Amino acid sequence: MRRKLVVGNWKMNGNRQTVLELLGAIGARTARPECDVAICPPFVYLDLCERVLSATAVALGAQDLSEHANGARTGEVSATMLADLGCRYVLLGHSERRTSHGECDETVARKTLRALAVGLNPIVCVGETWDERMSGRTYDVLSRQIRVVADALTESEHFMSFTVAYEPVWAIGSGVTATATVAQQAHAFIRQCLARYSATASQRVRILYGGSMKPDNAPELLAMPDIDGGLIGGASLDAQQFLSILDAAAGLEAVQ
Ligand SMILES: O=C[C@H](O)COP(=O)(O)O
């Protein structure tokens, strides 16, 4: 049985005041043994978040890391620095980085190895664009994105030690969510791809859904057998919405 994981990706939003307000609301409700929770604030607020969250069950994650270990890389943040700050998770290969920063599958694979080397849990984001879906290439894209990362780990001591987030690009921030059936099909396919490496390990890997997950669609999505949690963007900036999604993941009634 895989434990559900709900991750809030704050993207490039917030300021010190809103960060503290959100943390206060989320951190106050953390006795949730039924599901794992993490938030990924902008880099500059990681330390502030760590100070507040260290006394709670909410884990800290970053939104990216450098593929390099250290050195003359102006503006970059290393895996070691994130671990030093108390991060447990890191998002890698988010479609916004693939699109706006030209990150390819090989870059994502190198970053995944960097994360694992310092004990971070990488959340590798995959997903097809609308054009790719419409031209029948969804499974080709997912299979390639998974294969490049999984291949890189084959010889590693960290074989299959990652989390996957399936985020159809057309559903991100659009208000259009994949139906639970469409999402489940993609998740089951991703698990099949992982099973080519190890059937046993593929059953352990958590696969999160991301893309306009909200309190009203979360229960149906999270009830699907291969959907092991959510990667939440917009709704994670609203404490009530985020907590309602946590309640859905924990199988509880939403608390208003
Ligand atoms: O990382 C989160 C995803 O990009 C989903 O964002 P969204 O919930 O705003 O659609």
The ligand as a Gaussian input file, in Angstrom:
#p B3LYP/6-31G(d) Opt

LIG

0 1
 O        3.341000      22.009000      -9.883000
 C        2.126000      22.097000      -9.979000
 C        1.472000      21.986000     -11.253000
 O        2.121000      22.690000     -12.247000
 C        0.000000      22.198000     -11.227000
 O       -0.326000      23.554000     -11.151000
 P       -1.882000      23.960000     -11.031000
 O       -2.432000      23.192000      -9.883000
 O       -1.869000      25.435000     -10.809000
 O       -2.530000      23.567000     -12.324000

